């Protein structure tokens, strides 16, 4: 009995030391605030979206007669789908996104829509969604084992970590379903049975906008020009949400350096000049990433042994739950390391908005979008644009002097 108090004190001290250690890893000395100070922003002299924007280079496949009609069994569509992870209660916001994309592109090409939910879709949802497209609609549920929290995640540590994340101003810290979503989007979505036979997808989220008519088949563009990934918005991430993502990536590379692509985007991932505080807090990662609420991609990249090994390493490290690793930085780091940068395409000609950021080209095909606008929010949000780094280290493929102007032939 006399030992009970010392034991309690020892246990309390041990827990306190553990929390202190976790805090020291994730600590940010100041409250979240608009970026400023030593960070540079004026290194993109002119936004390329102010220049006239046409279409990417030929070959481009277009509608000719009924070659893309929804009921034509001998159509020109390839193995691709529009993909949306969405809940029943997000129906109205998704309909808005669908209406925009159908109006600007898919009413011409009629690619199927694939909707995935962690619970079954209601009949009301299915009925309403089908009203807004002539294309086939497919509704699926995530397998329970893909959505469940992994057995190696400690619940108490998750809660303690979430408390620290919340103190650092990281959103959704305690929302376990958000962490599950980020993990699923990072390394499990492409394993869904409905996508096993698919090669390309275009990710579409609720409450986004599309502004520009696109008159060519974007999926066939990806295939014909040997592109792996397409983006519209290129941003900085919150360093407080992923303080150990880059160190874990370096651990993986230490044993897998052979996986690095010859023409990789490492300099884009590790720039320390434009946002030095980000690189400092993350121990080397610029936090630049492709905003993955829009992505057009080849599923074979995610299925590759290199990506699967990388995801498995991150998954075991626990950062999808103990921190808030998002699918956007995970996808972007993997692409930046393991893929030829020439296979990553900026869809400059696709006008897009996910609040509060835009991709607004200067084109007569665009309506409702101010050319060159990056954000309609506070002025400091303009510093979140990471395109200047992409153009600096990789190039602007839409400019004649860009290194990415060199096209890769299919399979080359």
C-alpha positions as CSV (number, residue, x, y, z in Angstrom):
1,X,0.0,0.0,0.0
2,X,2.8,2.6,0.7
3,X,4.0,2.2,-2.9
4,X,0.7,3.3,-4.5
5,X,1.4,7.1,-4.4
6,X,5.0,6.8,-5.9
7,X,3.7,4.4,-8.6
8,X,0.9,6.9,-9.5
9,X,3.5,9.7,-9.6
10,X,5.8,7.6,-11.8
11,X,3.0,6.8,-14.2
12,X,1.9,10.4,-14.3
13,X,5.5,11.6,-15.0
14,X,5.9,9.0,-17.8
15,X,2.7,10.1,-19.5
16,X,3.7,13.8,-19.1
17,X,7.1,13.1,-20.7
18,X,5.4,11.3,-23.6
19,X,3.0,14.1,-24.3
20,X,5.9,16.6,-24.0
21,X,7.9,14.7,-26.5
22,X,5.0,14.6,-28.9
23,X,4.4,18.3,-28.4
24,X,8.0,19.1,-29.1
25,X,7.8,17.3,-32.4
26,X,4.7,19.2,-33.5
27,X,5.3,22.4,-31.7
28,X,4.7,25.7,-33.4
29,X,5.8,28.7,-31.3
30,X,3.1,31.0,-32.5
31,X,-0.6,30.8,-33.2
32,X,-1.7,30.3,-36.8
33,X,-1.7,33.5,-38.7
34,X,-1.3,34.8,-42.3
35,X,2.2,34.2,-43.6
36,X,4.6,37.0,-43.7
37,X,8.0,38.1,-42.6
38,X,10.9,36.5,-44.5
39,X,8.7,34.6,-46.9
40,X,9.0,35.6,-50.6
41,X,6.1,36.0,-52.9
42,X,7.0,38.3,-55.7
43,X,8.9,35.7,-57.8
44,X,6.3,35.1,-60.5
45,X,6.5,38.3,-62.6
46,X,3.3,37.6,-64.5
47,X,0.6,35.0,-63.9
48,X,0.6,32.7,-67.0
49,X,-3.2,32.6,-66.7
50,X,-3.2,36.2,-67.9
51,X,-1.8,35.1,-71.3
52,X,-4.0,33.8,-74.0
53,X,-4.8,30.2,-73.4
54,X,-5.7,27.7,-76.2
55,X,-5.6,23.9,-76.1
56,X,-2.7,21.6,-75.4
57,X,-0.9,20.1,-78.4
58,X,-2.4,17.6,-80.8
59,X,-3.3,14.9,-81.1
60,X,-6.7,15.7,-79.5
61,X,-9.8,13.5,-79.8
62,X,-13.0,15.4,-80.4
63,X,-16.7,14.6,-80.9
64,X,-17.4,13.6,-84.5
65,X,-21.0,12.5,-85.1
66,X,-22.1,10.0,-82.5
67,X,-18.6,8.7,-81.6
68,X,-19.1,9.7,-78.0
69,X,-22.9,9.1,-77.8
70,X,-24.0,7.5,-74.5
71,X,-25.7,4.6,-76.2
72,X,-23.0,3.9,-78.8
73,X,-21.4,0.6,-77.9
74,X,-18.6,1.2,-80.5
75,X,-17.8,4.6,-79.0
76,X,-14.3,6.3,-78.7
77,X,-14.3,6.4,-74.9
78,X,-11.4,4.7,-73.2
79,X,-11.2,2.9,-69.9
80,X,-11.9,5.9,-67.6
81,X,-14.4,7.4,-65.2
82,X,-15.4,10.5,-63.3
83,X,-14.9,9.6,-59.6
84,X,-16.5,11.1,-56.5
85,X,-16.2,10.2,-52.9
86,X,-19.5,11.7,-51.5
87,X,-22.0,11.3,-48.8
88,X,-25.8,11.2,-49.1
89,X,-26.1,14.5,-47.3
90,X,-23.8,16.2,-49.9
91,X,-26.2,15.5,-52.7
92,X,-27.0,19.2,-53.5
93,X,-23.4,20.3,-53.5
94,X,-22.4,17.4,-55.7
95,X,-25.2,18.2,-58.2
96,X,-23.8,21.7,-58.5
97,X,-20.4,20.2,-59.4
98,X,-22.0,17.7,-61.8
99,X,-24.0,20.4,-63.6
100,X,-20.8,22.5,-64.2
101,X,-18.8,19.5,-65.5
102,X,-21.6,18.2,-67.6
103,X,-22.2,21.6,-69.1
104,X,-18.5,22.3,-69.9
105,X,-17.3,18.8,-70.9
106,X,-19.1,15.5,-70.1
107,X,-22.3,16.2,-72.0
108,X,-20.1,15.8,-75.1
109,X,-18.1,12.8,-74.1
110,X,-20.5,10.9,-71.7
111,X,-17.9,9.2,-69.6
112,X,-19.4,7.2,-66.7
113,X,-19.7,8.5,-63.2
114,X,-18.5,6.4,-60.3
115,X,-19.8,7.4,-56.8
116,X,-18.4,5.9,-53.7
117,X,-19.6,6.3,-50.1
118,X,-18.6,4.7,-46.7
119,X,-22.3,3.8,-46.3
120,X,-24.9,2.8,-48.9
121,X,-26.4,5.5,-51.1
122,X,-30.1,6.2,-50.6
123,X,-32.5,5.8,-53.5
124,X,-33.2,9.5,-53.3
125,X,-29.5,10.2,-53.9
126,X,-29.4,7.8,-56.9
127,X,-32.5,9.1,-58.5
128,X,-31.5,12.8,-58.2
129,X,-28.0,12.2,-59.5
130,X,-29.2,10.3,-62.6
131,X,-31.2,13.4,-63.6
132,X,-28.1,15.4,-64.3
133,X,-26.2,13.2,-66.8
134,X,-26.9,11.0,-69.8
135,X,-23.9,8.9,-68.9
136,X,-23.9,5.7,-66.9
137,X,-23.9,6.2,-63.1
138,X,-22.4,3.6,-60.8
139,X,-22.9,3.6,-57.0
140,X,-20.6,1.7,-54.6
141,X,-19.8,1.4,-50.9
142,X,-16.3,1.3,-49.5
143,X,-15.3,-2.2,-48.2
144,X,-15.3,-2.1,-44.4
145,X,-11.7,-3.2,-44.2
146,X,-10.6,-0.3,-46.4
147,X,-12.3,2.3,-44.2
148,X,-11.6,0.9,-40.7
149,X,-8.9,2.4,-38.5
150,X,-5.8,0.1,-38.7
151,X,-5.2,-2.2,-35.8
152,X,-1.8,-0.6,-35.0
153,X,-3.3,2.8,-34.3
154,X,-3.6,3.6,-30.5
155,X,-6.8,5.3,-29.6
156,X,-5.4,7.2,-26.6
157,X,-2.5,8.4,-28.7
158,X,-4.8,9.5,-31.4
159,X,-6.8,11.6,-29.0
160,X,-3.7,13.2,-27.4
161,X,-2.2,13.9,-30.8
162,X,-5.5,15.5,-31.9
163,X,-5.5,17.8,-28.9
164,X,-2.0,19.0,-29.9
165,X,-3.0,19.4,-33.5
166,X,-6.1,21.4,-32.5
167,X,-3.8,23.7,-30.3
168,X,-1.7,24.3,-33.4
169,X,-4.9,25.3,-35.4
170,X,-5.0,22.2,-37.6
171,X,-8.6,21.7,-38.8
172,X,-10.5,18.4,-38.4
173,X,-7.9,17.1,-35.8
174,X,-10.5,15.2,-33.8
175,X,-12.7,14.1,-36.7
176,X,-11.7,10.5,-37.1
177,X,-13.7,10.2,-40.4
178,X,-11.5,12.9,-41.9
179,X,-8.4,11.0,-41.1
180,X,-9.9,7.9,-42.5
181,X,-10.8,9.7,-45.7
182,X,-7.3,11.0,-46.1
183,X,-5.9,7.5,-45.7
184,X,-8.4,6.0,-48.1
185,X,-7.8,8.7,-50.8
186,X,-4.0,8.2,-50.3
187,X,-3.6,4.5,-50.7
188,X,-6.9,2.5,-50.8
189,X,-9.3,4.1,-53.3
190,X,-7.6,2.5,-56.3
191,X,-8.1,-0.9,-54.7
192,X,-11.9,-0.6,-54.7
193,X,-13.4,-3.4,-56.7
194,X,-15.2,-0.9,-59.0
195,X,-11.9,0.6,-60.1
196,X,-9.8,-2.5,-60.6
197,X,-10.3,-2.5,-64.3
198,X,-10.1,1.2,-64.7
199,X,-7.0,3.0,-66.0
200,X,-7.9,6.8,-65.7
201,X,-10.1,8.8,-63.4
202,X,-11.1,12.4,-63.0
203,X,-11.7,13.2,-59.3
204,X,-14.7,15.5,-58.7
205,X,-15.8,16.8,-55.3
206,X,-19.0,18.4,-54.1
207,X,-19.3,22.2,-54.3
208,X,-16.6,22.9,-56.9
209,X,-17.0,24.9,-60.1
210,X,-15.9,24.4,-63.7
211,X,-15.8,27.5,-65.9
212,X,-14.4,26.6,-69.4
213,X,-15.6,24.6,-72.3
214,X,-13.3,21.7,-73.0
215,X,-13.7,20.3,-76.5
216,X,-11.3,17.3,-76.4
217,X,-11.2,14.0,-74.6
218,X,-9.0,14.7,-71.6
219,X,-8.5,11.0,-70.9
220,X,-7.3,10.3,-74.4
221,X,-5.0,13.3,-74.1
222,X,-3.4,11.8,-71.0
223,X,-2.9,8.5,-72.8
224,X,-1.7,9.9,-76.1
225,X,0.8,12.3,-74.5
226,X,2.0,9.8,-71.9
227,X,0.9,11.8,-68.9
228,X,0.5,10.3,-65.5
229,X,-1.1,13.1,-63.5
230,X,-2.9,16.3,-64.2
231,X,-3.6,19.2,-61.8
232,X,-5.0,22.7,-61.9
233,X,-4.0,24.2,-58.5
234,X,-0.6,24.0,-56.9
235,X,-0.4,25.1,-53.2
236,X,1.5,25.1,-50.0
237,X,0.2,22.9,-47.2
238,X,0.0,23.6,-43.4
239,X,3.3,22.5,-42.0
240,X,1.6,21.9,-38.6
241,X,-0.5,19.1,-40.1
242,X,2.5,17.0,-41.3
243,X,5.6,17.6,-39.2
244,X,7.0,14.1,-39.7
245,X,5.9,13.3,-43.2
246,X,9.1,14.3,-44.8
247,X,11.4,12.6,-42.2
248,X,9.4,9.4,-42.8
249,X,9.8,9.9,-46.5
250,X,13.5,10.2,-46.0
251,X,13.6,7.0,-44.0
252,X,11.8,5.3,-46.9
253,X,14.2,6.7,-49.5
254,X,17.2,5.6,-47.4
255,X,16.3,2.0,-48.3
256,X,14.8,2.7,-51.6
257,X,16.9,5.3,-53.4
258,X,16.7,3.2,-56.6
259,X,13.0,4.2,-56.9
260,X,13.8,7.9,-57.6
261,X,12.9,8.9,-61.1
262,X,15.8,10.4,-63.2
263,X,13.8,13.5,-64.0
264,X,12.2,14.0,-60.6
265,X,10.8,17.1,-59.0
266,X,12.9,16.9,-55.8
267,X,13.8,20.6,-56.0
268,X,10.1,21.6,-56.0
269,X,9.5,19.4,-53.0
270,X,12.5,20.8,-51.0
271,X,12.7,24.5,-51.9
272,X,13.7,26.5,-48.8
273,X,13.8,30.0,-50.3
274,X,10.2,31.0,-50.9
275,X,8.6,29.7,-47.7
276,X,11.6,29.0,-45.4
277,X,9.4,28.6,-42.3
278,X,7.6,25.7,-43.9
279,X,10.8,23.9,-44.8
280,X,12.1,24.4,-41.3
281,X,9.0,23.1,-39.5
282,X,8.8,20.0,-41.7
283,X,12.5,19.3,-41.6
284,X,13.0,19.8,-45.3
285,X,9.6,19.7,-47.1
286,X,8.5,22.8,-48.9
287,X,4.9,21.6,-48.4
288,X,4.2,22.3,-52.1
289,X,1.5,19.9,-53.4
290,X,-1.1,19.5,-56.1
291,X,-4.5,20.2,-54.7
292,X,-6.0,16.8,-55.2
293,X,-9.7,17.7,-55.0
294,X,-9.0,18.1,-58.7
295,X,-6.9,15.4,-60.3
296,X,-6.9,13.5,-63.5
297,X,-4.6,10.5,-63.2
298,X,-3.4,7.2,-64.4
299,X,-4.3,4.6,-61.8
300,X,-1.3,2.5,-62.8
301,X,0.9,4.9,-60.9
302,X,-0.8,4.3,-57.6
303,X,-0.8,0.5,-58.3
304,X,3.0,0.6,-59.0
305,X,5.3,-1.3,-56.5
306,X,7.1,2.0,-55.8
307,X,3.9,3.8,-54.7
308,X,2.5,0.9,-52.8
309,X,5.7,0.4,-50.9
310,X,5.8,4.1,-50.0
311,X,2.2,4.2,-48.9
312,X,2.6,1.1,-46.8
313,X,5.6,2.7,-45.0
314,X,3.6,5.8,-44.3
315,X,0.6,3.9,-43.2
316,X,2.6,1.9,-40.6
317,X,4.2,5.2,-39.3
318,X,0.7,6.3,-38.2
319,X,0.8,9.8,-39.4
320,X,-2.6,9.6,-41.1
321,X,-4.1,9.5,-37.5
322,X,-1.4,10.9,-35.2
323,X,-0.9,13.9,-37.5
324,X,-3.2,14.9,-40.4
325,X,-1.4,13.7,-43.5
326,X,-3.6,14.4,-46.4
327,X,-3.8,12.6,-49.7
328,X,-2.7,15.8,-51.6
329,X,0.9,16.0,-50.1
330,X,1.2,12.2,-50.1
331,X,0.3,11.9,-53.8
332,X,2.4,15.0,-54.6
333,X,5.5,13.8,-52.8
334,X,5.2,10.4,-54.5
335,X,4.8,11.9,-57.9
336,X,7.6,14.4,-57.3
337,X,10.0,11.5,-56.3
338,X,9.0,8.5,-58.4
339,X,7.7,9.9,-61.6
340,X,9.3,11.8,-64.6
341,X,8.2,15.4,-64.1
342,X,7.4,15.7,-67.8
343,X,4.5,13.3,-67.2
344,X,2.8,15.7,-64.9
345,X,0.5,18.1,-66.7
346,X,-0.9,21.5,-65.7
347,X,-4.5,21.6,-67.1
348,X,-4.2,25.3,-67.5
349,X,-7.2,25.4,-69.9
350,X,-9.6,23.9,-67.4
351,X,-11.1,26.7,-65.3
352,X,-11.7,25.5,-61.8
353,X,-12.6,26.6,-58.3
354,X,-12.5,24.9,-54.9
355,X,-13.1,27.6,-52.3
356,X,-11.0,29.7,-51.9
357,X,-8.7,29.0,-54.9
358,X,-9.1,29.2,-58.7
359,X,-7.4,28.2,-61.9
360,X,-8.7,30.9,-64.3
361,X,-7.3,31.0,-67.8
362,X,-7.6,33.8,-70.3
363,X,-9.8,32.1,-72.9
364,X,-13.0,32.9,-74.8
365,X,-14.2,29.5,-73.7
366,X,-14.4,30.5,-70.1
367,X,-17.3,32.2,-68.3
368,X,-17.8,33.3,-64.7
369,X,-14.1,33.3,-63.9
370,X,-11.8,36.3,-63.7
371,X,-8.7,35.6,-65.8
372,X,-5.5,35.3,-63.7
373,X,-7.4,35.2,-60.4
374,X,-5.9,32.8,-57.9
375,X,-8.2,33.6,-54.9
376,X,-11.2,35.7,-54.0
377,X,-10.3,35.5,-50.4
378,X,-7.9,37.7,-48.3
379,X,-4.9,39.1,-50.1
380,X,-2.4,37.0,-48.0
381,X,-3.9,33.8,-49.6
382,X,-2.0,34.7,-52.8
383,X,1.2,33.5,-50.9
384,X,-0.3,30.0,-50.9
385,X,0.3,29.7,-54.6
386,X,3.2,27.2,-55.3
387,X,3.1,27.5,-59.1
388,X,6.1,29.8,-59.1
389,X,8.2,27.0,-57.7
390,X,6.9,24.6,-60.2
391,X,7.7,26.9,-63.1
392,X,11.1,27.6,-61.5
393,X,12.3,24.0,-61.1
394,X,10.1,22.1,-63.6
395,X,9.0,24.7,-66.1
396,X,5.8,25.9,-67.6
397,X,4.9,23.5,-70.4
398,X,2.5,26.1,-71.9
399,X,5.5,28.4,-72.6
400,X,7.8,27.9,-75.6
401,X,10.9,28.0,-73.4
402,X,9.7,25.4,-70.9
403,X,11.7,22.2,-70.5
404,X,8.3,20.4,-70.3
405,X,7.6,21.5,-73.9
406,X,9.5,18.4,-74.9
407,X,6.7,15.8,-75.4
408,X,7.1,12.2,-74.3
409,X,5.8,9.7,-76.8
410,X,3.4,7.1,-75.5
411,X,5.5,4.5,-73.7
412,X,8.6,6.6,-73.9
